Amino acid sequence: MDDPKESSRLSTAQTFLVHVGHEDTQQAITLLSPSVTFKVPGHHILSGVFSGRTEVEQHLAALTAATRGTFDLIQWEDWMEGTQHISVLANVQMQREGSVFDGHFVILLRFDRDDRIDEIEVLADDQSKVDRFFA
């Protein structure tokens, strides 16, 4: 039997990710724990560790600005639900300064006791490709 809490978390994860890279991030921000941490590895303008809703909101705004709203989760290829985590394998496309990016990311989301997203980590299948795109 499916755990309703896990299904709720999956819905929350999907809702959050639909808003990433777009102007309408306010609904996504409400899904985050006040103490959320967003980890973006790499050596580029958008990499770093962002703590709290305000920093995460600023990071998402920077992503939207850098890609001019072209960030698009083309396809969610796979979801994995755990007791506290949701992970997704996604094909992402975006444009920046005449360049087009097409690649895969694993996005890990951890949930707190209140079913809010408490931690986000984005892992690219080719980190050097992401670093070059945002250089």
Buried (B, 14 or more C-beta within 10 A) or exposed (E): EEEEEBEEBBEBBBEBBBBBBBEEBEEBBEBBBEEBBBBBBBEBEBBBEBEBBEBBBEBBEEBBEBBEEBBBBEEBEEEEBEEBBBBBBBBBBBBBEEEEBEBBBBBBBBBBEEBBBBBBBBBBEEBEBBBEBBE
